């Protein structure tokens, strides 16, 4: 067997999964319980695009769906959109992006779709992505035919003045309602730009160069964990490297999350053979960088954390595990394949058949 490290960011992972979903044969079946229990290469039929306390947006190879927290399907849309950002509350959403356009500088993205009643009209662009809503405004990224990328903040009253970001093919490392990292490419250079809130208002940090491979994430105060050279380093919004070193290599930063209480990193690898098996090594750190616990799971597991940092979730062969901040598992929701924490601390769970459920006290 040949082992291959998976060093994509959370956003890139989403894009790759979406691509698999889009080009999966329509007759492909849902993963069996054996697939979920062994970590073998099983195509996930549904994935999260967005979720909050009121609803969720999920995607499959066939469609994108808006689901209310009652479980009712509110709307359905095409499966080709790669980004969904909820406005006011899910499943009211703006759908943007396209796999073909993300992979090519000459393919235009479809016109943004408004589903539900999102009161943020967007002017079209050659390539347009809207990945997040921060401080009451939607971040809109447009790349022109000449490769220039500009960002605006959009509200019901219009869009802000455009801000130039170096590079093209932007990806988003973060959720649709919290801080994250915009990564873009310019030749052989990869740029990172942190998007967060400052005093309740949306803000973009100063672009800085990072290694081309590796995950990334942003904490509540705008500090990001990104690959710098061969190491994963903490960087402030202006691109200045901070002294705290977790001792994690860029190659081991497949995914991560930062909360008020500490850090979680995930090293993702795949064993290639007749079938593909995944292994994830999750490391839980305190806010001062002390390693608290290491957890190894025979599946692709990307960690998430609650806003207050007291609770984490990650995928295991049995389902979604909920743990303390130091990685001690409290409970497992069997059969669930993905999870998101909401602003209130509720856990939203996604199952292979597209069923979504909300747990207020996970």
QUIRA-V460470 format. One record per backbone hydrogen bond with DSSP energy under -0.5 kcal/mol. CO is the residue of the C=O (numbers start at 1). NH is the residue of the N-H. If there is no record, write none. Layout:
BEGIN
co | nh
CO | NH
CO | NH
END
This chain:
BEGIN
co | nh
1 | 3
2 | 272
4 | 270
5 | 7
6 | 268
7 | 214
9 | 13
10 | 14
11 | 15
12 | 16
13 | 17
14 | 18
15 | 19
16 | 20
17 | 21
18 | 22
19 | 23
20 | 24
21 | 24
25 | 28
32 | 36
33 | 37
34 | 38
35 | 39
35 | 40
39 | 278
40 | 42
47 | 59
50 | 57
54 | 69
55 | 52
56 | 67
57 | 49
57 | 50
58 | 65
59 | 47
63 | 60
64 | 77
65 | 58
65 | 67
66 | 74
66 | 75
67 | 56
68 | 71
72 | 68
72 | 74
75 | 66
77 | 64
78 | 81
80 | 99
83 | 96
85 | 94
87 | 89
89 | 92
91 | 93
92 | 87
93 | 115
94 | 85
94 | 96
95 | 113
96 | 82
96 | 83
98 | 102
99 | 103
100 | 104
101 | 104
104 | 107
106 | 108
113 | 95
113 | 115
115 | 93
117 | 119
118 | 120
126 | 109
127 | 143
128 | 97
129 | 141
132 | 139
134 | 137
137 | 134
138 | 154
139 | 132
140 | 142
140 | 152
141 | 129
142 | 144
142 | 150
143 | 127
144 | 147
148 | 144
149 | 165
150 | 142
151 | 163
152 | 140
152 | 154
153 | 160
154 | 138
155 | 158
158 | 155
163 | 151
165 | 149
168 | 185
171 | 173
171 | 183
172 | 174
173 | 181
176 | 133
180 | 195
181 | 173
181 | 183
182 | 193
183 | 171
184 | 191
185 | 168
186 | 189
189 | 186
190 | 210
191 | 184
192 | 208
193 | 182
194 | 205
195 | 180
196 | 203
198 | 201
201 | 198
203 | 196
208 | 192
210 | 190
217 | 225
219 | 222
223 | 219
224 | 226
224 | 235
225 | 217
226 | 228
226 | 233
227 | 211
227 | 229
228 | 231
230 | 250
231 | 228
231 | 233
233 | 226
234 | 242
235 | 224
236 | 239
237 | 206
240 | 236
244 | 234
248 | 232
249 | 252
250 | 253
252 | 254
253 | 215
255 | 266
257 | 264
261 | 287
262 | 259
263 | 285
264 | 257
265 | 283
266 | 254
266 | 255
266 | 268
267 | 281
268 | 6
269 | 279
270 | 4
270 | 272
271 | 277
272 | 2
275 | 273
275 | 277
276 | 41
277 | 271
279 | 269
280 | 282
280 | 297
281 | 267
282 | 295
283 | 265
283 | 285
284 | 292
284 | 293
285 | 263
286 | 289
290 | 286
293 | 284
295 | 282
297 | 280
297 | 299
299 | 301
300 | 302
301 | 303
304 | 313
306 | 309
310 | 325
311 | 306
312 | 323
313 | 304
314 | 321
318 | 335
319 | 316
319 | 321
320 | 333
321 | 314
322 | 330
322 | 331
323 | 312
324 | 327
327 | 329
328 | 324
331 | 322
332 | 334
333 | 320
333 | 336
335 | 352
338 | 350
340 | 348
342 | 345
346 | 342
346 | 348
347 | 349
347 | 359
348 | 340
349 | 357
350 | 337
350 | 338
351 | 354
355 | 351
357 | 349
358 | 360
359 | 347
359 | 362
END
